[in-house]
Amino acid sequence: MNAPNHDILIVGGGGAGLRAAIAAVQADESISVGLVSKVYPMRSHTVSAEGGSAGVIRDDKEDSLDLHAFDTIKGSDFLADQDVVEAFVKEAAEELIQLEHWGCPWSRDPDGRISVRAFGGMSVERTLYAADKTGFHMLHALFQTSLQFDRIHRYDEWYVTKLLLNDEGAAAGVAAINVRSGAIHAIPAKAVIVCTGGGGRIFPFTTNAAIKTGDGMSMAYQAGCPLKDMEFVQYHPTGLPGTGILMTEASRGEGGYLINNKGDRYLSEYLPGKMELGPRDMVSRAFVHEEKAGRVFDGPYGTYVHLDLRHLGEKKIDERIPFVRELTKNYVGIDPVYEPVPVRPVVHYMMGGIHTDINAATPIPGLYAAGETACATINGANRLGSNSLSELLVFGKRAGEHAVQTARETKMPSYSSLEHMAVDEEERIEKQLFKNEGTERIADIRTDLQTTMDAGAGIYREEESLKATCEEIPRLKERYARVKVDDSSSVFNTELTAALELGSLLDVAEAVAHSALLRKESRGSHSRDDFEERDDENFLKHSLAYRDADGGDPRIDYLDVVITRWQPEERKY
Ligand SMILES: Cc1cc2nc3c(=O)[nH]c(=O)nc-3n(C[C@H](O)[C@H](O)[C@H](O)COP(=O)(O)OP(=O)(O)OC[C@H]3O[C@@H](n4cnc5c(N)ncnc54)[C@H](O)[C@@H]3O)c2cc1C
């Protein structure tokens, strides 16, 4: 089949992808957009976001754009680009009101104003929410708005395997498998926007959905684009042991306590000024210290502490965090109105991603990226909770609008110029995954990858364990070359997509481990036992991981951080 072409092709139907699509068709009446998503858009991970989205919208909270910017920059341990953060906080507030106009049902105070709640590392209450199903409502508002435009053509359940570049090295479209038929197609476009979300599945214990395998990061990396600040992986302090299901930070924003096995609110020792509302990196590290001191509980799924919500009372729990009650009842058989909930730190978010500038443009002409897959960078070494839903709106919009400018200046690549690339891709997949006589299993390699990432690149890291992880990944890549997909059917071949996703995980893990090995300091979420201090002299820089075309270790380069008004200072709460 000769798939139609589109001025702009967006990979990903989550919050960032949908926001980019709407921005593009609104910016130009003649633009056509192709929106490709490996799952139906409403199943994207954005749907599971609970706690809220940050922005300065209330004039009675002693808040300001500068304060939101400063909180974000301090939270990032001064690694955020400050010009980008300044644009972000301004546009975040505008975007949240825009979303209200598109039908997002923000929770409201009795006087009718939009409610805001406290979130970790934010100086004042500025996180908007729709109970504790914020992502669901935001995604719904974006999805239904996108349906108004027949120039947004969706490819639901199509899996993109490769970015296609023209002879000049500019983005020219993608190769994608129609998962329903198994056929692979080239889809030409004048500009491509990658909005494929994060890759938390490189770790064994994560809040991230099974689809979060870093495909877009891998595609960009394979195409020669660097991945920025990949060593910074966020642990969320409160996941359910066993499943990793998130107990939203809103449960602490609404007043929940973290209690150790001595019955103490132990954060008074680590974050006396902020207690449970400290930033995620510091609250997660406090757990590890409590564990070392023997002040945690032991359970069938490892150690844990208690999240105590009982003092909030049934009414507040049902009104503000009903999903927390639903999840704990269903998954651990505990009603938080009467009993404390077991929690432990869990991998949640990747601060790093595809290197972009303030307009979501990557170094590859015509290629843009936005949302969790991108690194613009506002999150630096540690993201503040509730900034990423706002981020996907702001940078999704910027990506859509700037891709329109590129599309206006670019000629549509011919289908015939790309067709052979899709044929090559089909042959590669056929040869590598179906015709191979190997006996390796996808699940075994994935488990071994997650184990080595956990051992080497977890909450605390050091030279020896990181080196071991860096040495293990090439061995896993060799084993990956011997994976055979047994299911030869073409319709919904989920074994094939799992095999392709494993390839993405290996690329992402490689970039994380090598960037972490070379960053010989502790900053934000990156805590080295062997380099405990932040080192601004040598490492007030972004890392850039470039894939080695010959299959060797990635090359790590560095880029200066943009400082506008806030000089780095010690990060204390
Ligand atoms: C449980 C949970 C709760 C969270 N709560 C909050 C919160 O309260 N506040 C906050 O700010 N942040 C929160 N976050 C983080 C935030 O939700 C995410 O960072 C954000 O939603 C990511 O949006 P996105 O559009 O970048 O990607 P996603 O929503 O993950 O969408 C990715 C899209 O890419 C598509 N895709 C991926 N690979 C391919 C491929 N190979 N081919 C085709 N399509 C592909 C997928 O189909 C999907 O449509 C939470 C995250 C989790 C996991």
The ligand as an SDF file (V2000), in Angstrom:
LIG
                    3D

 53 58  0  0  0  0  0  0  0  0999 V2000
    1.7060    6.7730   37.0580 C   0  0  0  0  0  0  0  0  0  0  0  0
    2.2130    8.1140   36.6370 C   0  0  0  0  0  0  0  0  0  0  0  0
    1.7040    9.2660   37.2100 C   0  0  0  0  0  0  0  0  0  0  0  0
    2.1620   10.5220   36.8330 C   0  0  0  0  0  0  0  0  0  0  0  0
    1.6410   11.6330   37.4170 N   0  0  0  0  0  0  0  0  0  0  0  0
    2.0550   12.8530   37.0190 C   0  0  0  0  0  0  0  0  0  0  0  0
    1.4740   14.0390   37.5600 C   0  0  0  0  0  0  0  0  0  0  0  0
    0.5530   13.9960   38.3810 O   0  0  0  0  0  0  0  0  0  0  0  0
    1.9350   15.2350   37.1370 N   0  0  0  0  0  0  0  0  0  0  0  0
    2.9230   15.3480   36.2020 C   0  0  0  0  0  0  0  0  0  0  0  0
    3.3000   16.4530   35.8410 O   0  0  0  0  0  0  0  0  0  0  0  0
    3.4780   14.2320   35.6540 N   0  0  0  0  0  0  0  0  0  0  0  0
    3.0650   12.9950   36.0350 C   0  0  0  0  0  0  0  0  0  0  0  0
    3.6310   11.8860   35.4710 N   0  0  0  0  0  0  0  0  0  0  0  0
    4.5540   12.0480   34.3410 C   0  0  0  0  0  0  0  0  0  0  0  0
    3.7730   12.3860   33.0740 C   0  0  0  0  0  0  0  0  0  0  0  0
    2.5180   11.7620   33.1210 O   0  0  0  0  0  0  0  0  0  0  0  0
    4.4920   11.9370   31.8040 C   0  0  0  0  0  0  0  0  0  0  0  0
    5.8050   12.4030   31.8050 O   0  0  0  0  0  0  0  0  0  0  0  0
    3.7750   12.4790   30.5690 C   0  0  0  0  0  0  0  0  0  0  0  0
    2.3940   12.1800   30.6170 O   0  0  0  0  0  0  0  0  0  0  0  0
    4.3640   11.9440   29.2930 C   0  0  0  0  0  0  0  0  0  0  0  0
    3.5760   12.3800   28.2150 O   0  0  0  0  0  0  0  0  0  0  0  0
    4.0720   12.1890   26.7180 P   0  0  0  0  0  0  0  0  0  0  0  0
    3.0260   12.7420   25.8420 O   0  0  0  0  0  0  0  0  0  0  0  0
    5.4470   12.6910   26.5950 O   0  0  0  0  0  0  0  0  0  0  0  0
    4.1420   10.5920   26.5380 O   0  0  0  0  0  0  0  0  0  0  0  0
    3.0450    9.4550   26.7360 P   0  0  0  0  0  0  0  0  0  0  0  0
    1.7780    9.9270   27.3150 O   0  0  0  0  0  0  0  0  0  0  0  0
    3.7610    8.3420   27.4160 O   0  0  0  0  0  0  0  0  0  0  0  0
    2.7150    9.0290   25.2380 O   0  0  0  0  0  0  0  0  0  0  0  0
    3.6570    8.3760   24.4140 C   0  0  0  0  0  0  0  0  0  0  0  0
    3.0020    8.0700   23.0780 C   0  0  0  0  0  0  0  0  0  0  0  0
    3.9860    7.5880   22.1800 O   0  0  0  0  0  0  0  0  0  0  0  0
    3.4760    6.4760   21.4740 C   0  0  0  0  0  0  0  0  0  0  0  0
    4.6250    5.6550   21.0790 N   0  0  0  0  0  0  0  0  0  0  0  0
    5.6800    5.2600   21.8300 C   0  0  0  0  0  0  0  0  0  0  0  0
    6.5170    4.5010   21.0920 N   0  0  0  0  0  0  0  0  0  0  0  0
    5.9780    4.4160   19.8540 C   0  0  0  0  0  0  0  0  0  0  0  0
    6.3680    3.7560   18.6390 C   0  0  0  0  0  0  0  0  0  0  0  0
    7.4680    2.9960   18.5560 N   0  0  0  0  0  0  0  0  0  0  0  0
    5.5570    3.8950   17.5480 N   0  0  0  0  0  0  0  0  0  0  0  0
    4.4020    4.6230   17.6140 C   0  0  0  0  0  0  0  0  0  0  0  0
    4.0110    5.2560   18.7350 N   0  0  0  0  0  0  0  0  0  0  0  0
    4.7840    5.1590   19.8300 C   0  0  0  0  0  0  0  0  0  0  0  0
    2.5450    5.8050   22.4640 C   0  0  0  0  0  0  0  0  0  0  0  0
    1.5970    5.0280   21.7730 O   0  0  0  0  0  0  0  0  0  0  0  0
    1.9130    7.0100   23.1540 C   0  0  0  0  0  0  0  0  0  0  0  0
    0.8030    7.4570   22.4220 O   0  0  0  0  0  0  0  0  0  0  0  0
    3.1690   10.6280   35.8440 C   0  0  0  0  0  0  0  0  0  0  0  0
    3.6820    9.4810   35.2580 C   0  0  0  0  0  0  0  0  0  0  0  0
    3.2310    8.2360   35.6730 C   0  0  0  0  0  0  0  0  0  0  0  0
    3.8540    7.0280   35.0520 C   0  0  0  0  0  0  0  0  0  0  0  0
  1  2  1  0
  2  3  1  0
  2 52  2  0
  3  4  2  0
  4  5  1  0
  4 50  1  0
  5  6  2  0
  6  7  1  0
  6 13  1  0
  7  8  2  0
  7  9  1  0
  9 10  1  0
 10 11  2  0
 10 12  1  0
 12 13  2  0
 13 14  1  0
 14 15  1  0
 14 50  1  0
 15 16  1  0
 16 17  1  0
 16 18  1  0
 18 19  1  0
 18 20  1  0
 20 21  1  0
 20 22  1  0
 22 23  1  0
 23 24  1  0
 24 25  2  0
 24 26  1  0
 24 27  1  0
 27 28  1  0
 28 29  2  0
 28 30  1  0
 28 31  1  0
 31 32  1  0
 32 33  1  0
 33 34  1  0
 33 48  1  0
 34 35  1  0
 35 36  1  0
 35 46  1  0
 36 37  1  0
 36 45  1  0
 37 38  2  0
 38 39  1  0
 39 40  1  0
 39 45  2  0
 40 41  1  0
 40 42  2  0
 42 43  1  0
 43 44  2  0
 44 45  1  0
 46 47  1  0
 46 48  1  0
 48 49  1  0
 50 51  2  0
 51 52  1  0
 52 53  1  0
M  END
$$$$
